[in-house]
Amino acid sequence: MTNKKTDNSNAINRRNFLKLGAAGAAIGAVTLPAKAKESVVKKIDEKTAGNFIKTHDDFPHEVRDDYKPHSNKDIMFTAGWWGTHPEATDVHESAKKFAEKTFMHFEEKKGFDQLSKSLNAGAWALHNKVSPMSSQAISGEGILKWDQYKKKEGEFLPHHDWVNSHQYKFSSKKTASDTIKRAARLYGASLVGITKRDKRWDYADFVDPHAIMEGRPEDAIYGWERFPFEPKSVIVMAFEMDYEAIATAPSDVEGAGAGTKYSEMTKVAYQLAIFLKQLGYQAVPCGNDTGLSIPYAIAAGLGEGSRMGNLITYKYGPRVRLAKVYTDFDFVEYDKPIEFGAMDFCKNCMRCADACPGKAISFEKEPTFEPAYDGAWYNAKGVKKYYMDAKKCFHTWSEFGTDCGSCMASCPYNKPDFWHHRLVDKITAAMPGPVHNFMREMDILFGYGDVGNPEKIDVFYNPEGRSYNGH
């Protein structure tokens, strides 16, 4: 008779982690006195028994009195593609290099070959056809135009892109908010929140690329006087990107994961704006343009800020793209900013900073009001947060010929929406630094977030377990 081998080690695999209970497994691995562990487990039980997500009445990050809204000409994408800043020469060259590699060049290397480039091209196709400059932070282009057309009597406009002369009246602010959110979800948004318009997060001015192309740089910058109405509310939407596509970062397959959502968010923002116009209210759909999407998303209760500079949502982590709709409709129940421990976790984790191939992400322990590096004309200073070096990031994109995505792929909050991952999220929200460090190491041990792994591309295409015909 063969004796079964008994494993008396302290190793924790995925099964044992769940079998022991996430709290017990986590605390068991942390170096703390027994009494302290007992207290911490009790604290976890208390925190995770109820709703651990906190809400805030005001914007949750400190903003200095000298903060000024960011200029559109200083946005990295705008400066890169249109050369709108005198110190952006090197960024402009990187933009050219990026474009050449993206559209005119493929390699034999897996993830950057013709198959991957073709997948990426199809993903971006709709966005690049109907609103090609929105991703470059240029406003009012393509179907995301600012027009608020009033239909003439008897005029037939089958596209519905006009403001109805009759305004629909909702029975309550809550009903209005719920209805708008349901419409956004129907059209394709994964998450949606509504917040008041806040001029701090709007671009201070705008760039007209046509003036630059026509040799009139003196006319390239204009202000809010061209905006067709006074916005009162901003509807913010998040779009979940494919987990397996983002896991291939950095590659063109990851770029396809991003591009798919740029195409989708363009469509959905336009549809939601039409919905509001047909209700009789003015609305402008936006992608990266017109205002800063991340602070607006934080204000609308969709998630928290992060070390990498992206929004961290509770359900999808940083694996989202953002769009918004400005409107003059304000008979709504506004959402509040939330907190579930992501920013605190960022203080101890730093996986995104480790994974970043361009070393663009800060290793600073605490958030600051300004970036730690010099010459950051492209950062909106004065908000207490983590500052990432957008120039280094953009240079890295030019080397790959696609957007990188390594920071998102490596983040421990970037998980499929499994129940045990949500449980771990609760623990990280309830716990101090030692458990945060442990959770980071468990994430690595379980094989999550390893970037630059070509095997992830095979996983993306693997037909096993998939049904393409519905049976």
Summary of the structure (lengths in Angstrom):
residues: 471
radius of gyration: 23.5
end to end distance: 45.5
largest distance: 92.0
contacts: 1518
relative contact order: 0.16
helix: 44%
strand: 9%
